[in-house]
Amino acid sequence: MDESDAAHQRNGPAAGARMHGLFTDADTGRLTYALTLSDSCLTVQRINSLSSSEHLDLRDCLGSRAHRGEREDQDAYLCVYFYPNRRRWMASGPVRQRDERRFRLALNTDENDEDANLREAERWARAIRHNTARRPEHTHGFVRFIEKFLNTCGFVFG
């Protein structure tokens, strides 16, 4: 079994999901999260606590990216950017606020394949960017406006 097959088994799709995998907290690495990507949401479930899960609507997702860490380890990072509606304390209606989610992926410790973790994180970032819920006909107007603005500035998100 080659490394791509092994990575697919470890972070392969769960029943009814496009992808499923284990990640850790990007800052400390202490918390473990089970991420499940479906056509409409990214579900983040903390493994270390009792049934603490969060469903993030992909219509609020502006983009995602994968990158290597600054340290000299083989970890890779997945960043997902959301702009969900939130109620503000003194505001008359909901407003969108940036919500950046960062996860660390450390699947492979094989010194012969330094890029395996990065390839897996890129696979997740691509799947999130190309998700069916984010197609223009399903995207909220504000998020579509921000995407167009950032694309004119040279940023590519989808």
Disulfide bonds with the S-S distance in Angstrom:
none
